[in-house]
């Protein structure tokens, strides 16, 4: 496979992973996988939370595709797809764990309208502590915060955290 086709496959995979992440978050993490994800909607005690196991789970397809494409003689496109999944994971980690949840040292202050939007959308997602009633399941593509606030009002703030005082 030539590098231009590989790069196109890589970029398409990174873009498609937002849809995969949305679906996994909405229908797995806030569904049958809530037993792991619930820890992410509570105050963290220590450096790790049960939800961090999702990073390991979601890394497995990437590792398998990279191994198969590089070492096992599978179709070369699998290498590019595996790399795209890994790249999305790195982008997600940077935005989610470092910028939004501040799990690494250093303070990033969002200045662009896009960064402010995704940070606020994710914080509105976390305003709800329960499995249901949440808003904004994607991460790199987020609805306008005003629309999310309206959705929360329509749900009569069910499951929302008490305001901090």
Backbone as a ProteinNet text record, in pm:
[ID]
protein_1_A
[PRIMARY]
XXXXXXXXXXXXXXXXXXXXXXXXXXXXXXXXXXXXXXXXXXXXXXXXXXXXXXXXXXXXXXXXXXXXXXXXXXXXXXXXXXXXXXXXXXXXXXXXXXXXXXXXXXXXXXXXXXXXXXXXXXXXXXXXXXXXXXXXXXXXXXXXXXXXXXXXXXXXXXXXXXXXX
[TERTIARY]
85.6	0	89.8	61.3	144.9	109.7	199.5	183.7	68.5	32.4	-80.2	-211.4	-228.7	-348.7	-348.5	-231.5	-220	-253.8	-202.1	-230.3	-380	-441.9	-586.7	-663.7	-622.1	-686.1	-666.5	-546.6	-515	-607	-616.4	-698.8	-847.3	-891.3	-1032	-1060.8	-964.6	-981.9	-991.4	-902.4	-906.9	-1044.6	-1094.8	-1225.9	-1337.4	-1332.2	-1436.9	-1438.6	-1324.7	-1317.6	-1403	-1431.6	-1521.5	-1659.9	-1705.8	-1834.4	-1830.6	-1720.8	-1705.4	-1703.2	-1630	-1621.7	-1758.4	-1832.6	-1967	-2055.2	-2057.1	-2142.1	-2100.7	-1970.5	-1923.3	-1959.1	-1944.1	-1974	-2123.5	-2204.7	-2349	-2412.9	-2379.1	-2453.3	-2379	-2249.7	-2176.6	-2144.6	-2072.7	-2032.1	-2151.5	-2252.1	-2372.5	-2481.1	-2440.7	-2529.4	-2471.7	-2446.4	-2398.2	-2258.7	-2181.5	-2047.5	-2042.3	-2159.4	-2165.6	-2088.1	-2078.3	-2008.2	-1862.6	-1803.1	-1668.1	-1673.7	-1764.9	-1768.1	-1821.5	-1899.2	-1955.1	-1845.6	-1729.9	-1619.2	-1575.7	-1600.2	-1560	-1657.2	-1775.5	-1874.6	-1878.1	-1783.9	-1769.5	-1633.9	-1617	-1486.6	-1384.1	-1269.5	-1164.9	-1086.9	-1059.8	-978.4	-849.2	-743.7	-618	-596.9	-491.5	-453.4	-535.8	-593.8	-663	-808.8	-887.7	-1028.6	-1059.7	-1162.9	-1200.9	-1224	-1275.7	-1301.3	-1174.8	-1057.5	-932.2	-910.5	-980.6	-970	-1020.7	-1107.9	-1154.4	-1038.9	-938.9	-822.5	-752.2	-741.4	-678.7	-766	-896.1	-989.3	-984.6	-988.7	-991.7	-855.8	-747.7	-615.5	-597.2	-670.3	-651.9	-670.8	-778.5	-790	-675.1	-630.1	-518.5	-391.5	-362.5	-243	-252	-368.9	-387.8	-368.7	-427.7	-414.3	-271.1	-204.1	-63.5	23.9	2.8	78.8	54.5	-71.8	-104.9	-49.5	-61.1	-13.5	136.6	205.8	351.5	423.7	378.1	452.4	393.3	262.7	199.6	160.6	194.4	170.1	26	-53.5	-189.5	-188.5	-304	-318.3	-251.8	-166.3	-95	-187.1	-307.9	-401.6	-432.8	-423	-448.5	-348.9	-226.3	-126.8	-173.3	-221.5	-268.1	-393.4	-482.1	-603.7	-565.7	-479.3	-433.3	-365.9	-286.1	-220.8	-323.9	-427.7	-533.6	-609.6	-636.7	-703.6	-614.2	-484.2	-389.6	-380	-380.4	-373	-496.4	-614.1	-736.1	-725.6	-675.8	-658.6	-565.7	-458	-364.9	-429.8	-504.3	-575.7	-678.1	-753.8	-854.9	-790.2	-679.7	-610.2	-568.7	-510.5	-466	-580.5	-690.4	-804.4	-875.6	-908.6	-994.2	-922.7	-814.1	-749.7	-660	-597.6	-505	-575	-643.7	-703.5	-830.8	-924	-1052.8	-1042.7	-987	-985.2	-856.5	-760.6	-634.7	-566	-550.9	-488	-336.2	-282.6	-137.8	-102.7	22.5	60.7	52.6	37.6	28.8	-115.3	-133.9	-269.5	-286.3	-381.7	-415.7	-542.2	-537.2	-654.5	-707	-828.4	-882.5	-909.8	-858.4	-876.6	-962.9	-952.1	-1029.8	-1174.4	-1263.7	-1405.9	-1426.1	-1352.3	-1365.6	-1327	-1211.4	-1165	-1259.3	-1306.5	-1401.4	-1528.4	-1571.9	-1695	-1682	-1571.4	-1560.8	-1537.3	-1464.8	-1443.4	-1576.5	-1652	-1780.1	-1878.7	-1881.6	-1973	-1939.8	-1811.5	-1774.3	-1807.1	-1789.4	-1824.4	-1975.3	-2053.6	-2198.8	-2235.5	-2160.6	-2182.4	-2161.7	-2058.8	-2026.2	-2111.4	-2196.6	-2287.6	-2388.3	-2407.1	-2500	-2418.5	-2454.9	-2380.4	-2435.5	-2552.3	-2620.5	-2598.9	-2636.8	-2622.5	-2704.9	-2824	-2912.7	-2919.8	-2977.6	-2998.7	-2881.1	-2774.2	-2656	-2670.6	-2585.4	-2582.6	-2439.4	-2424.8	-2294	-2203.6	-2218.4	-2140.2	-2016.3	-2010.3	-1890.7	-1785.2	-1668.8	-1570.1	-1507.6	-1462.6	-1398	-1498.9	-1621.6	-1732.2	-1838.5	-1869.3	-1962.8	-2071.5	-2194.2	-2302.7	-2274.8	-2344.7	-2332.3	-2373.6	-2300.9	-2336	-2478.1	-2526.7	-2663.1	-2764.7	-2741.4	-2832.1	-2826	-2707.7	-2692.6	-2761.6	-2747.3	-2813.5	-2965.1	-3015.3	-3159.6	-3205.3	-3126.5	-3160.6	-3166.1	-3070	-3068.6	-3189.8	-3228.2	-3347.9	-3472.1	-3481.8	-3597.3	-3606.8	-3493.8	-3491.4	-3509.3	-3538.3	-3561	-3443.9	-3324.7	-3199.2	-3187.7	-3254.7	-3251.1	-3108.8	-3067.9	-2936.4	-2821.9	-2852.7	-2745.1	-2683.4	-2554.5	-2481	-2536.1	-2528.4	-2565.2	-2459.4	-2498.6	-2400.7	-2295.4	-2171.3	-2063.3	-2077.5	-2056.2	-2066.7	-1939.7
-117.5	0	123.3	218.1	337.7	427.9	518.2	599	698.3	742.6	836.7	765.8	645.8	568.2	533.2	498.9	466.9	587	703.8	824.3	858	840.2	863.9	767.7	641.9	542.5	578.2	622.5	665.9	781.3	885.4	1002.5	966.9	880.3	835.7	758.9	680.1	604.4	697.9	798.2	894.7	961.3	1003.6	1069	972.6	849.6	751.5	714.2	724.3	687.3	777.3	899.3	983.7	920	863.6	792.9	667.3	594.7	474.4	512.5	618.4	662.9	708.7	781.1	825.2	704.3	607.3	488.9	410.3	391.3	317.6	391.1	521.5	599.8	597.9	619.2	628.7	494.2	391.1	265.1	154.3	170.2	70.3	127.7	239.2	294.8	341.3	398.1	439	332.9	214	98.7	-12.4	-129.6	-243	-223.1	-129.7	-104.9	1.2	41.2	144.4	104.3	-26.2	-70.7	-24.3	-2.6	54.1	207.2	257.8	400.6	485.7	428.2	504.9	575.3	512.9	573	706.2	723.9	846.7	961	930.4	1033.1	1066.2	1012.9	1043.8	1109.1	1170.3	1227.5	1114.9	1137.1	1034.1	1038.3	920.9	907.2	839.2	915	859.1	889	830.9	860.4	782.1	671	583.4	566.6	528.6	495.6	372.2	300.8	179.2	205.5	321.8	361	356.7	368.8	367.1	234.5	130.5	1.8	12.3	110.3	128.2	163.4	234.5	265.9	137.1	43.2	-86	-163.9	-165.7	-237.9	-182	-47.8	14.5	11.6	-10.8	-22.4	-158.8	-259.1	-395.5	-405.3	-349.7	-358.8	-289.7	-178.2	-106.6	-192.3	-248.8	-333.4	-453.9	-517.8	-635.4	-599.8	-488.7	-448.3	-408.4	-339.5	-303.6	-429.3	-520.7	-646.3	-723.8	-737	-811.4	-746.6	-613.6	-544	-536.6	-526.4	-510.6	-645.3	-736.5	-859.3	-987.2	-992.2	-1119.2	-1130.2	-1029.5	-1036.9	-1011.8	-951.8	-918.5	-804.6	-769.2	-657.9	-533.3	-463.7	-346.5	-235	-228	-126.3	-138.8	-260.7	-279.6	-201.5	-185.6	-106.6	38	94	232.5	249.2	151.8	157.9	149.8	56	43.2	170.2	232.7	358.6	469.9	470.1	570.7	557	432.5	409	457.6	426.3	470.3	623.1	686.8	832.9	895.2	839.6	891.3	875.1	761.5	739.9	842.5	877.2	978	1116.4	1150	1278.5	1283.5	1175.7	1167.9	1184.6	1114.3	1124.6	1269.4	1332.6	1470.7	1563.9	1555.3	1643	1604.4	1477.6	1432	1428.8	1355.6	1334.8	1450.9	1514.7	1621.8	1757.1	1793.8	1927.2	1936.9	1844.3	1856.1	1811.8	1694.1	1641.1	1671.3	1730.5	1776.1	1666.3	1550.8	1437.8	1439.3	1532.4	1549.9	1691.5	1712.9	1848.2	1946.4	2070.2	2174.5	2216.5	2341.5	2393.8	2448	2395	2442.3	2525.1	2646.6	2733.5	2740.3	2687.4	2690.7	2834.7	2871.1	3006.4	3010.5	2908.7	2909.1	2871.9	2915.2	2882.6	2731.8	2661.4	2515.4	2449.4	2485.9	2423.1	2455.2	2578.3	2614.3	2530.9	2508	2431.8	2287.2	2220.1	2078.8	2061.9	2154.9	2146.3	2167	2268.4	2294.7	2180	2126.2	2014.3	1894.5	1867.5	1753	1779.5	1900.7	1933	1922.3	1959.3	1942.5	1794.2	1711.6	1567.4	1518.8	1569.3	1526.8	1593.3	1686.9	1746.8	1643.5	1537.3	1430.1	1313	1265.5	1157.9	1019.4	1014.2	887	830.5	706.3	634.7	699.9	745.9	808	957.8	1025.3	1168.7	1254.8	1192.5	1269.6	1325.5	1419.5	1481.9	1476.4	1492.6	1505.6	1383.9	1286.2	1162.5	1160.9	1246.1	1254.6	1332.6	1347.9	1428	1532.8	1496.7	1594.1	1672.3	1621.3	1692.5	1706.1	1829.5	1851.1	1949.5	1923.6	2019.9	2151.9	2254	2383.7	2369.8	2431.6	2423.2	2470.7	2568.7	2617.3	2506.2	2428.5	2316.8	2209.9	2184.2	2084.2	2130.3	2258.1	2311.6	2302.1	2327	2315.1	2170.7	2075.1	1932.9	1898.4	1947.6	1920.3	1981.6	2101.9	2164.6	2083.1	2031.9	1950.3	1823.9	1772	1651.2	1686.8	1813	1862.1	1831.9	1840.2	1826.3	1691.7	1589.6	1456.6	1404.5	1358.3	1298.7	1396.4	1527.3	1626.3	1639	1668.9	1694.5	1816.8	1815.4	1935.7	2042.4	2169.4	2274.9	2277.8	2305.1	2318.5	2452	2452.9	2577.7	2603.6
0	0	0	-90.2	-92.8	25	57.6	178.1	168.3	49.4	36.4	71.1	19.3	53.6	202.6	253.1	395.6	483	444.5	520	516.3	400	388.3	479	482.7	568.7	716.1	749.2	885.6	928	844.4	876.7	883.4	792.6	795.5	924.1	968.6	1092.9	1212.5	1218.2	1328.3	1331.9	1215.7	1209.3	1249.8	1201.2	1231.5	1379.3	1444.7	1586.2	1674.9	1630.6	1709.8	1715.8	1604.5	1603.8	1688.6	1681.1	1763.4	1911.3	1944.2	2083.3	2134	2048.9	2086.3	2118.5	2027.4	2046	2170.5	2189	2306.7	2435.4	2433	2553.4	2585.1	2482.6	2506.5	2538.5	2459.1	2470.4	2544.4	2567.8	2646.6	2785.1	2787.1	2916.5	3000.2	2934	3006.5	2993.6	2960.8	2952.1	3037	2975.5	3054.4	3114	3060	3113.4	3221.9	3272.3	3375.1	3500.9	3527.9	3648.6	3648.6	3531.3	3522.9	3513.8	3432.4	3401.3	3516.3	3606	3718.5	3797.3	3807.3	3882.4	3822.2	3694.8	3626.1	3652.2	3699.8	3729.9	3879.7	3953.6	4096.1	4118.4	4232.1	4266.3	4273.3	4212.9	4209.9	4340.7	4393.9	4514	4471.5	4450.4	4403.8	4256.1	4201.2	4062.8	3960.1	3999.7	3905.1	3942.8	3843.3	3865.4	3782.3	3819.4	3747.9	3598.6	3566.5	3428.4	3341.9	3403.2	3326.9	3254.6	3297.1	3227.1	3083.1	3054.8	2917.1	2823.4	2871.4	2787.5	2745.4	2837.3	2805.7	2707.6	2732.1	2644.6	2503.4	2491.5	2359.1	2289.6	2363.3	2301.7	2234.7	2278.4	2226	2074.1	2014.9	1868.8	1796.8	1848.5	1787.7	1789.9	1904.7	1918.7	1825.7	1821.5	1735.7	1587.7	1544.8	1404.8	1370.7	1460.2	1436.5	1430.7	1521.5	1521.5	1392.6	1356.4	1236.1	1110.7	1100.7	982	970.9	1084.3	1081.9	1089	1173.7	1200.6	1141.9	1125.3	1089.6	942.1	863.4	720.5	678.1	764.3	726.7	625.3	575.4	481.9	541.1	465.9	518.3	568.9	518	564.9	712.9	765.7	908.4	994.2	945.3	1018.2	1029.7	918.4	917.2	1003.1	998.1	1081.1	1229.1	1264.3	1402.9	1451.4	1363.4	1399.7	1416.7	1333.8	1346.9	1477.5	1517.1	1646.1	1759.9	1751.1	1854.3	1858.8	1741.1	1736.2	1800.1	1770.4	1833.7	1985.1	2030.2	2174.1	2235.9	2166.5	2217.5	2220.5	2116	2111.4	2224	2238.3	2343.6	2480.8	2503.7	2631.5	2657.7	2556.7	2573.8	2608.8	2533.3	2559.7	2688.5	2701.6	2810.7	2945.2	2951.5	3080.8	3122.9	3026.5	3062.1	3066.5	2958.3	2951	3034.2	3016.3	3085.3	3231.5	3257.2	3393.6	3469.3	3402.7	3465.7	3546.4	3483.1	3552.1	3539.6	3464.6	3453.4	3498.2	3539.2	3580.3	3462.9	3496	3394.3	3376.7	3350	3336.6	3195.6	3124.9	2990.8	3002.5	2955.6	2956.3	2813.2	2789.9	2654.2	2610.6	2493.7	2443.6	2317.9	2235.6	2111.2	2140.6	2053.5	2069.9	2067.7	1981.4	1973.4	2105.8	2159.6	2283.8	2399.7	2406.7	2512.4	2500.1	2376.3	2352.2	2397	2359.4	2397.2	2546.7	2607.6	2752.5	2825.5	2785.8	2852.5	2829.2	2707.2	2678.9	2766.9	2785.6	2868.7	3015.5	3058.3	3197.2	3219.2	3117.9	3129.3	3131.9	3058.9	3065.7	3209.1	3274.1	3409.5	3517	3478.7	3577	3625.6	3547.6	3583.3	3637.5	3755	3821.2	3792.4	3730.7	3713.8	3573.5	3557.4	3430.5	3319.9	3351.7	3253.9	3273.9	3175.8	3186.5	3146.8	3102.4	3064.8	2923.2	2891.6	2759.3	2706.6	2576.4	2510.3	2532.2	2446.5	2458.7	2371.8	2271.7	2188.7	2263.2	2200.4	2269.1	2179	2065.2	1978	1894.6	1887.4	1824.3	1931.8	1967.9	2078.2	2037.8	2082.4	2058.7	2131.2	2091.1	2157.9	2304.3	2396.6	2538.8	2568.1	2495.4	2517.7	2492.6	2385.5	2353.4	2462.3	2515	2621.1	2750.1	2781.3	2901	2886.9	2766.3	2742.3	2760.8	2714	2732.6	2881.3	2957.3	3101.6	3170.1	3128	3186.4	3155.2	3031.6	2993.9	3078.5	3119.8	3203.9	3350.1	3375.3	3510.7	3602.5	3543	3617.8	3690.6	3638.8	3701.3	3706.6	3823.4	3841.9	3850.3	3849.2	3850.2	3988.6	3988.5	4110.5	4180.5	4311.3	4387.1	4360.1	4353.2	4328.8	4439	4399.8	4497.4	4568.6	4697.9	4775	4849.4
[MASK]
+++++++++++++++++++++++++++++++++++++++++++++++++++++++++++++++++++++++++++++++++++++++++++++++++++++++++++++++++++++++++++++++++++++++++++++++++++++++++++++++++++++

